[in-house]
Amino acid sequence: MSTISLVLVVILLIIAVLLCSIILLQSKRSAGMGAISGSGSGDTYWSKNKGNSMEGALERYTKIGGALFMIIAFAINLIG
């Protein structure tokens, strides 16, 4: 196993642990049957300003972490 591959595997493991902890920190979203009838529409003040909150930041970090995880896993596959 080359040095680059070893470094990428270590980075992948760190990202995996961080991603798991970020996902566990997020709140549960259970819209239930209200989402079907439209009573749970996203036009509230909270949903419009969600990007500025901790929940919005965690969602953004989850997307970034997931993308990095996939890119590094693909790179490891190409190298190895």
C-alpha positions in Angstrom: 0.0 0.0 0.0 1.5 3.3 -1.0 1.9 6.3 1.2 -0.7 8.3 -0.6 -3.2 5.5 -0.3 -2.5 5.2 3.4 -3.0 8.9 4.0 -6.3 8.9 2.1 -7.5 5.9 4.2 -6.7 7.7 7.4 -8.5 10.9 6.1 -11.5 8.7 5.1 -11.7 7.2 8.5 -11.6 10.7 10.2 -14.3 12.0 7.8 -16.4 8.9 8.5 -16.3 9.4 12.3 -17.1 13.1 11.9 -19.9 12.4 9.5 -21.5 9.9 11.9 -21.3 12.4 14.8 -22.7 15.2 12.7 -25.6 13.0 11.6 -26.4 12.0 15.2 -26.4 15.7 16.3 -29.2 16.5 13.8 -32.8 16.7 15.0 -35.3 14.2 13.8 -37.7 15.2 11.0 -41.0 13.4 11.1 -43.6 15.3 9.1 -46.0 12.3 9.3 -49.4 12.6 7.6 -49.3 16.4 7.8 -46.9 16.5 4.9 -49.4 14.9 2.6 -52.2 17.4 3.3 -49.9 20.4 3.0 -50.3 21.5 6.6 -46.5 21.1 7.2 -45.5 23.5 4.4 -42.1 25.0 4.6 -43.2 28.7 4.5 -42.6 29.4 8.2 -40.2 31.9 9.6 -38.0 29.1 10.9 -37.7 27.4 7.6 -36.8 30.6 5.8 -34.0 31.4 8.3 -32.9 27.8 8.8 -29.6 28.3 7.0 -28.4 30.8 9.7 -29.2 28.3 12.5 -27.2 25.4 14.0 -29.5 23.0 12.2 -28.8 24.6 8.9 -25.1 24.5 9.5 -25.2 20.8 10.5 -27.1 20.0 7.3 -24.5 21.9 5.2 -21.7 20.0 7.0 -23.4 16.7 6.3 -23.6 17.5 2.6 -19.9 18.6 2.4 -18.8 15.6 4.5 -20.8 13.1 2.3 -19.3 14.6 -0.9 -15.8 14.5 0.5 -16.3 10.9 1.6 -17.4 9.8 -1.8 -14.6 11.6 -3.6 -11.9 10.2 -1.3 -13.4 6.7 -1.5 -13.3 7.0 -5.3 -9.7 8.2 -5.3 -8.7 5.3 -3.1 -10.4 2.9 -5.5 -8.5 4.4 -8.4 -5.1 4.4 -6.7 -5.5 0.9 -5.2 
